[in-house]
Amino acid sequence: MNYDFTYSHYREILENALKAGYQITSFHDSSPVDESKKVLYLRHDVDGNLTKALTMAKIESEMGISATYFLLLNSPLYNLLETRSLTYIQEIKSLGHWLGLHIDPTMCAEMRLDSVSQLVEVLLDHFEAMIPIERVVSFHRPSPEVLNKEFPQFTSTYEPRFFSQIKYISDSRRIWREGDPCKFLKEVRFDQIQLLVHPIWWGDEDDLRTLGESVLQERLKEVREYLATNITPFKDVLYEKRRCNNDQGE
């Protein structure tokens, strides 16, 4: 089944949540949730593109909504500590959103650590000195080791209170497995929901091929600019080749 992954439809999803009376809140708030209220935990795992995350953050801000953006530490598509990335991150934060870390548990072996909790503590302690993050994490490709588990040192989006004890809905692999969220938000089928939306799937048009090409071209442009600016012998070679290609009708 095909679904609409345009920004206009994303606005419609949020509008339905607001009209239904859902309170959109954070994961790191330690105060108990009033079970008589309708609550929506809005989460974004930023797997591959901070530009799209910022676009989504602006849409939400215009609607008076705050979400939690989880930043992937080992993404091959962006460097979390690169100047451009930090600018995007600071702007997302300035729009009233919260930031957390999106952590790949397989990094345990790479960092020679014994447990996921140890990995998370090390990374949180390191990155919170540079980025205004909350001590809350979402796990990338979560395994049974982290699902429905609580950790005393930090908050996980896969704790039972956010995962198995409430309704969990995700657009993973660009599929809404239970159908378009608009329907059950309108009908208020569930009082408490965690809604996971990956910014990389969404765009002005619902065209996956165009979406993928735009992500690739943006990253290629960033790499080319970095090489030309910081490794000067590449400058003339890269841009000369580009000019030749343009002259030949690239």
N, C-alpha and C positions, 0 to 999 in steps of 0.2 A: 504494500500500500504506500502511496506517495503522500508526503506531508509538506506543508508550506514552511520553508525555513527562511523567510524574508524578515527583515527588520519590522516591516509593517505588521506582519502577523505576530511577531514577538510582542509588539505594543498591545495587540489585541489580547494576548494571553495575560499580560500584566493588568490590563484594564478589567478583564473578567475577575481576576483575583481581588482587585480593589473593590469592584462593585459588589462582590460576594461578601465583603467584610473581612477578608483575611488581613491579619497583622503580619507584615513582613519584617522579620527580625533576624538577629545575629545568632551564631553558634556559641560565641564566647561569653554571652551574658549568663552569669551564674544564678540569677534569680529564677525561682521556679515558674514554670509556665502555667498560666490559668487555663485549666482544661475546659472551662466553659467558653473559651474564646477560640476563634479560628486563627490558626497560626501557620505561616508559610516561611520556611527556611530556604532562602534563595541563594544558590551556590553556583559558582562558575569555576570550572577547572580550566586554566589557561595552558593548554597543551602545546600550542604552536604559534600563537600570533597575538602580540600585545596590542597591535593596532586595532584589531577587531574587538579585543577586550575593552579598549578605551571607547570605541563606538557604542558598544552595549552599555557601558557605564554612563555615557552621556544621555542615552535614551532613558535609562532608569532615573537619573538625576532630574531630568525634565519632568518626570512623572512623580517626583517626590519619594522615590524608592531607593533604599540602600540594600546592597547585596554584598556577599563575601566573595572576593576574588582570590583563588588559590594559584600561586605562582610555581611553575614546575622548575626545579633546580637543574635538571639535566636534560632540558629540551635541546635538540640539535638545531632548532629554528630560532632561538633567541638566547642571548646571554643576559642573565638576570642582573649582572653588575655593570653592563655596558652603559655608557652615558645616555644613549637614546632610550634604552629600556628603563632606566631609572627615571627619566623624564616622564614617560608614559605612566609608570607606577605612581609617581608623586601626583600626577594629574588625576588618576583614578581615585586615589586617597582624598584629594582635595574636593572631589565631587560628593563626598560623604559616604564612601564605601569603606568596607573593611578588607584587610589583606591577611592571607594566611599562606602557608606553604603547601604545595602539592608534591608529595614525596613518594618516590619510587622505592619500595622496600628492597628491591634487588641491589640497591646501593650499599646495603650492609656488607656484602661480600667484597665489593670494590674498596670500601673504607676499612675493611678488616675489623668490623664491629660484631658483637655477639648477638645483639637483639635489635628489633625494630625500635623499641622504646629508647634504647641508647642512641641509635641513629638519629631519631627525631630530636632528642635533647641536644645533641651536638650541633645539629643544623639550626635549630631555633636559637640557641645561645650565640651562634656565629652570625646569623643573618639579622636578628632583631637589633643588633648594634648598628646596622646600615640601612635597614628598611623598616618602616613603621608597621610591622606585622603584629597580629595577635598570636597568642600561643594556642593556635588551632590549626589542625592539618586535615587535608584530605589525602587519601592514598591513591596513587596511580596504579591502575590494574590491581585492585585489592585482592589479597589472598585470604584463605580461611584464618591465617595467622592474625589478621587485623579486623576482620568482619565481626561485628557484635562484641567487640572488646572495649573495655575502658582502660584508660591509662592515667595514673594519678598525676603525672608530670605535665600533661597537656590535654586539650580537647580534640577528639576525633569525630569527624562527620559520620563515621560508621559505628559510633556507640549505639547501643540499643535504643536510647531515647530519641535518636535522630534517624534511625534506620529501621529496625524490626518492630519497634513499638508504635511507629506512625507510618503513614504512606510515603513510600520512596518512589520518585518518578525521575527518569533520566532520558536524555536524548542521545545516549551512547550509540556510536556507530550510525548516527543520523537517523535513528529510528525511535519513535514513541511506541513502545511495545504494547501499551494499553490504549492507544489512540490519542488523538489530539487533546492536550490538557484543557483546552477551552471548555470542552463538554463537561468534565467532572468538576471544574472550577465553578462554572455556572450553576451546576446542580448541587454544589457543596456536598459532594459524596463523602469527603473526608474532612474532619475538623483540623487535623494537623498533617502537614505535608513537608517533605524535603524535596525541592525541585532543583535538579542538576541540569544546567544548560551550558554546553560547550560553545564559547564564542566562535570557534573556528568553523562551525557548520553554517553560520548565519551570514546573510549578505543582503544587498539591495535587491538582488534577483535570486530566484530559487534555481540555480544552475550550478551543480557540483563541479563540473569541468572548469567553468569560468572561475569559480571560487578557488579551486586548487591552483590554477594558473596564476591568479592574483597573489596568492600566498608565496608561491615560488618566485615570481618576478620581484616582489618586494624584498625577499631575502637576498636574491641575486644582486639587486641594486645596493643593498646595505654592504654586502661583501665587497663589491666592486669599489664603492666609495671608501671603504676602510683601507683596502689595498692601495688605492691611488693616493690617499692622504697620508698613510703611515709607512708605506714601503715604496718610496718614490720611484725606484726603477720600473715599477709596474705601471705607473701612471700613463706614460706615453704609449706603452704597448697595449694596455687594455682599451684606452680610448681611441687609439689609432685603429685597432681591429674593429671597434664598434662603428667608427666613422666609415670604414671600408664596407662593412656590412650594410650600413644605411644607404651608401652610395649604390650598392648592388640591389637595393630594394628589399632589405630585411623587413 
